[in-house]
């Protein structure tokens, strides 16, 4: 999803509900913000409420599962760097 937003009277950016849903961002989610010339990037902060535990031969996430579509989550995990 792609859209254009404008600054309000107080120079704030408001992200619409539809855009937040498309990005999988909840209302109370914390975002990490970075800026470069001509670009502002918002990223969802890591979810600290869970952890990875080993169960048998598998490693399992014990926290809440994000609302990211499964194909996108798999693609992100393949590109993950520590």
C-alpha positions as semicolon CSV with decimal commas, in nm:
position;residue;x (nm);y (nm);z (nm)
1;X;0,000;0,000;0,000
2;X;0,126;0,346;-0,084
3;X;-0,025;0,681;0,012
4;X;0,062;1,047;0,062
5;X;0,027;1,216;0,402
6;X;0,050;1,581;0,499
7;X;0,179;1,748;0,812
8;X;-0,092;1,884;1,040
9;X;-0,093;2,234;1,194
10;X;0,157;2,120;1,460
11;X;0,394;1,963;1,203
12;X;0,294;1,608;1,300
13;X;0,246;1,313;1,069
14;X;-0,068;1,107;1,121
15;X;-0,062;0,750;0,989
16;X;-0,408;0,631;0,889
17;X;-0,565;0,313;1,026
18;X;-0,557;0,149;0,682
19;X;-0,185;0,219;0,641
20;X;-0,111;0,087;0,993
21;X;-0,311;-0,229;0,921
22;X;-0,128;-0,284;0,592
23;X;0,205;-0,252;0,777
24;X;0,091;-0,471;1,070
25;X;0,134;-0,192;1,327
26;X;-0,098;-0,186;1,630
27;X;-0,218;0,135;1,799
28;X;0,023;0,112;2,091
29;X;0,322;-0,026;1,898
30;X;0,653;0,155;1,946
31;X;0,834;0,258;1,630
32;X;1,199;0,327;1,566
33;X;1,259;0,638;1,351
34;X;1,565;0,721;1,141
35;X;1,625;1,003;0,896
36;X;1,852;1,068;0,601
37;X;1,833;1,361;0,359
38;X;1,491;1,344;0,194
39;X;1,377;1,029;0,374
40;X;1,223;0,933;0,709
41;X;1,203;0,562;0,793
42;X;0,969;0,414;1,056
43;X;1,039;0,059;1,173
44;X;0,856;-0,154;1,426
45;X;1,066;-0,214;1,736
46;X;1,138;-0,569;1,839
47;X;0,878;-0,733;2,061
48;X;1,047;-0,784;2,400
49;X;0,754;-0,979;2,550
50;X;0,866;-1,314;2,411
51;X;1,176;-1,516;2,359
52;X;1,308;-1,810;2,160
53;X;1,325;-2,139;2,348
54;X;1,440;-2,480;2,234
55;X;1,176;-2,753;2,240
56;X;1,321;-3,082;2,123
57;X;1,498;-3,013;1,794
58;X;1,301;-2,694;1,724
59;X;1,345;-2,336;1,834
60;X;1,007;-2,178;1,919
61;X;0,899;-1,816;1,975
62;X;0,705;-1,789;2,303
63;X;0,570;-1,435;2,260
64;X;0,275;-1,291;2,075
65;X;0,268;-1,356;1,701
66;X;0,268;-1,034;1,492
67;X;-0,007;-0,969;1,238
68;X;0,242;-0,990;0,949
69;X;0,133;-1,214;0,658
70;X;0,320;-1,546;0,672
71;X;0,490;-1,508;0,332
72;X;0,626;-1,166;0,431
73;X;0,743;-1,299;0,771
74;X;0,930;-1,584;0,601
75;X;1,094;-1,342;0,356
76;X;1,202;-1,115;0,645
77;X;1,342;-1,407;0,845
78;X;1,554;-1,515;0,547
79;X;1,710;-1,167;0,532
80;X;1,752;-1,131;0,912
81;X;2,096;-1,022;1,037
82;X;2,203;-1,015;1,401
